[in-house]
Amino acid sequence: MELNATIFLQAAIFFVLVGWLTPTLFDPFLKLFEERERRIVGAAHEAKRLSGSADERALLIEQKTKDAQAEARKVLSELRAKATEREAEIVAAARSKAGERLEEARADLFETTEEARRALKEQAKGLSDDIAHKILGRAA
C-alpha cells in the first residue's frame, strides 16, 4: 500500500462530507429516532396510567354496585316487614269482624231458638187444652 497525496484529498473530502451531512442528514434522523422513542415511551406510560385508572374505576363501580345491592336488599327487607305487619293487621281485623259476626249469629240463633221454644210452649199448652177438652169434654 502506497501513501501519496490522494489520501489527503480523500480525507479532506470525507471530513467535508461528514461536516455537511451531520447537520443536514444525521442530526434530523437522530432527532426523528429520539422523538419516536419518546412518543413510544410516552404512549406506554399513558396506556399504563389509563389502564390503572380503568381498573380503579372498575373497582369503584363494583363497590358502588355492591352498595346499591345492599341498599336494595335493606329496602326490600323493610318493605317485606311492613307488608307482613300490614297482613297481620288485616288478618286480625278480619278475625275480629268474623268473631263479631259469629257472636251476632249465635245471639240471633239463641233468640230464634228461644222464640221457637216459647211458640212451642204456647202451642203445646193450646194442644194440651184442646186434647183435654176433647177427652174430658171440658176445659182443663
C-alpha positions as CSV (number, residue, x, y, z in Angstrom):
1,M,0.0,0.0,0.0
2,E,1.3,3.4,-1.0
3,L,0.8,6.6,0.7
4,N,0.5,9.5,-1.6
5,A,-1.2,12.9,-1.8
6,T,-4.6,11.3,-2.8
7,I,-5.1,10.1,0.7
8,F,-5.1,13.6,2.0
9,L,-7.6,14.6,-0.7
10,Q,-9.8,11.7,0.2
11,A,-9.6,12.5,3.9
12,A,-10.5,16.2,3.2
13,I,-13.5,15.1,1.1
14,F,-14.6,12.7,3.9
15,F,-14.4,15.4,6.5
16,V,-16.2,17.9,4.4
17,L,-19.0,15.4,3.7
18,V,-19.2,14.5,7.4
19,G,-19.3,18.2,8.3
20,W,-22.0,18.9,5.7
21,L,-24.1,15.7,6.2
22,T,-24.1,15.8,10.0
23,P,-26.4,18.9,10.3
24,T,-28.4,18.2,7.1
25,L,-28.9,14.4,7.4
26,F,-27.6,12.7,10.5
27,D,-29.0,15.2,13.1
28,P,-32.5,15.2,11.7
29,F,-32.5,11.3,11.6
30,L,-31.3,11.2,15.3
31,K,-33.9,13.7,16.3
32,L,-36.5,11.7,14.5
33,F,-35.5,8.5,16.2
34,E,-35.4,10.2,19.6
35,E,-38.8,11.7,19.1
36,R,-40.1,8.3,18.0
37,E,-38.7,6.7,21.2
38,R,-40.1,9.5,23.3
39,R,-43.6,9.0,21.8
40,I,-43.5,5.2,22.3
41,V,-42.4,5.5,25.9
42,G,-45.0,8.3,26.5
43,A,-47.7,6.3,24.9
44,A,-46.7,3.2,27.0
45,H,-46.8,5.4,30.2
46,E,-50.2,6.8,29.2
47,A,-51.6,3.4,28.5
48,K,-50.4,2.1,31.9
49,R,-51.9,5.2,33.5
50,L,-55.2,4.7,31.7
51,S,-55.2,1.0,32.5
52,G,-54.7,1.8,36.2
53,S,-57.4,4.4,36.0
54,A,-59.8,1.9,34.3
55,D,-59.0,-0.7,37.0
56,E,-59.7,1.8,39.7
57,R,-62.9,2.9,38.1
58,A,-64.0,-0.8,37.7
59,L,-63.3,-1.4,41.4
60,L,-65.3,1.8,42.2
61,I,-68.2,0.7,40.1
62,E,-68.1,-2.8,41.6
63,Q,-68.1,-1.3,45.1
64,K,-71.0,1.1,44.2
65,T,-72.9,-1.8,42.7
66,K,-72.5,-3.9,45.9
67,D,-73.5,-0.9,48.0
68,A,-76.6,-0.4,45.8
69,Q,-77.5,-4.1,46.0
70,A,-77.1,-4.0,49.8
71,E,-79.3,-0.9,50.0
72,A,-81.9,-2.6,47.7
73,R,-81.9,-5.7,50.0
74,K,-82.3,-3.5,53.0
75,V,-85.3,-1.6,51.4
76,L,-86.8,-4.8,50.3
77,S,-86.5,-6.3,53.7
78,E,-88.1,-3.2,55.2
79,L,-91.0,-3.4,52.7
80,R,-91.5,-7.1,53.4
81,A,-91.6,-6.4,57.2
82,K,-94.2,-3.6,56.6
83,A,-96.2,-5.9,54.3
84,T,-96.1,-8.7,56.9
85,E,-97.2,-6.2,59.6
86,R,-100.0,-4.9,57.4
87,E,-101.0,-8.5,56.6
88,A,-101.2,-9.3,60.3
89,E,-103.3,-6.2,60.9
90,I,-105.7,-7.2,58.1
91,V,-105.9,-10.8,59.3
92,A,-106.5,-9.6,62.9
93,A,-109.3,-7.2,61.7
94,A,-110.9,-9.9,59.6
95,R,-110.8,-12.3,62.6
96,S,-112.2,-9.7,64.9
97,K,-115.0,-9.0,62.4
98,A,-115.6,-12.7,61.9
99,G,-115.8,-13.1,65.6
100,E,-118.3,-10.3,65.9
101,R,-120.4,-11.7,63.2
102,L,-120.2,-15.2,64.8
103,E,-121.4,-13.8,68.1
104,E,-124.2,-11.9,66.3
105,A,-125.2,-15.1,64.6
106,R,-125.1,-17.0,67.8
107,A,-127.2,-14.4,69.5
108,D,-129.7,-14.4,66.7
109,L,-129.7,-18.2,66.8
110,F,-130.3,-18.2,70.6
111,E,-133.0,-15.6,70.2
112,T,-134.7,-17.5,67.4
113,T,-134.4,-20.7,69.5
114,E,-136.0,-19.0,72.5
115,E,-138.8,-17.7,70.3
116,A,-139.4,-21.1,68.9
117,R,-139.4,-22.6,72.4
118,R,-141.9,-20.0,73.6
119,A,-144.1,-20.6,70.5
120,L,-143.8,-24.4,71.0
121,K,-144.8,-24.0,74.7
122,E,-147.8,-21.9,73.7
123,Q,-148.7,-24.4,71.0
124,A,-148.2,-27.3,73.4
125,K,-150.4,-25.5,76.0
126,G,-153.0,-24.9,73.4
127,L,-152.8,-28.5,72.2
128,S,-153.0,-29.9,75.7
129,D,-156.0,-27.7,76.3
130,D,-157.6,-29.0,73.1
131,I,-156.7,-32.6,73.9
132,A,-158.1,-32.3,77.5
133,H,-161.2,-30.6,76.2
134,K,-161.8,-33.4,73.6
135,I,-161.0,-36.1,76.0
136,L,-162.7,-34.8,79.1
137,G,-165.2,-32.7,77.3
138,R,-164.4,-29.7,79.4
139,A,-161.5,-27.2,79.7
140,A,-158.7,-28.2,81.8
